[in-house]
Amino acid sequence: MLVLDTPEAIEQHRKRTLLVGLRTEMLTGMKLTRGRTCYAIIKEEFGLRGGKEKVYYAFKKLIEG
């Protein structure tokens, strides 16, 4: 069982979930949520620009170090 007991761990898990959601949007066109897309959330919160593929690789690099 995965226990996320610190704010940092929760935020890291959220970022990874957004990354997986964006990949799903790119490959299938499906959205992770009924509201905004992961693509829109990532662009707004992290200030990334470009198309889905460019944002995906930039965000992946950002969260993986």
C-alpha positions as CSV (number, residue, x, y, z in Angstrom):
1,M,0.0,0.0,0.0
2,L,1.3,3.5,-0.9
3,V,1.2,6.0,1.9
4,L,1.8,9.6,1.0
5,D,2.2,11.4,4.3
6,T,4.1,14.5,3.4
7,P,3.0,17.5,1.3
8,E,6.1,16.9,-0.9
9,A,5.1,13.3,-1.6
10,I,1.6,14.3,-2.4
11,E,2.7,17.0,-4.8
12,Q,5.2,14.6,-6.5
13,H,2.4,12.0,-6.9
14,R,0.1,14.7,-8.4
15,K,2.7,15.7,-10.9
16,R,3.2,12.1,-12.0
17,T,-0.5,11.7,-12.4
18,L,-0.7,14.8,-14.6
19,L,2.1,13.4,-16.7
20,V,0.3,10.1,-17.2
21,G,-2.9,12.0,-17.9
22,L,-1.2,14.1,-20.6
23,R,0.3,11.0,-22.2
24,T,-3.2,9.5,-22.3
25,E,-4.6,12.6,-23.9
26,M,-1.9,12.5,-26.5
27,L,-2.3,8.8,-27.4
28,T,-6.0,8.3,-27.1
29,G,-7.7,11.7,-27.0
30,M,-9.3,10.8,-23.7
31,K,-9.3,13.2,-20.7
32,L,-8.4,12.3,-17.2
33,T,-11.1,14.6,-15.7
34,R,-14.4,16.0,-16.7
35,G,-13.1,19.6,-16.2
36,R,-9.9,21.0,-17.7
37,T,-7.4,18.7,-19.5
38,C,-4.1,17.7,-18.0
39,Y,-2.5,19.7,-20.8
40,A,-4.3,22.9,-19.7
41,I,-3.5,22.4,-16.1
42,I,0.2,21.7,-16.7
43,K,0.5,24.7,-19.1
44,E,-1.1,27.1,-16.6
45,E,0.5,25.9,-13.4
46,F,4.0,25.4,-14.7
47,G,4.2,28.0,-17.4
48,L,5.0,25.6,-20.2
49,R,4.3,26.6,-23.8
50,G,3.8,24.6,-27.0
51,G,1.9,21.7,-28.3
52,K,1.0,18.6,-26.3
53,E,4.1,16.7,-27.2
54,K,6.5,19.5,-26.5
55,V,4.8,20.2,-23.1
56,Y,4.9,16.5,-22.3
57,Y,8.6,16.2,-22.7
58,A,9.3,19.5,-21.0
59,F,7.2,18.6,-18.0
60,K,8.7,15.1,-17.9
61,K,12.2,16.6,-17.7
62,L,11.0,19.1,-15.1
63,I,9.6,16.5,-12.7
64,E,12.4,13.9,-13.2
65,G,15.1,16.3,-12.5
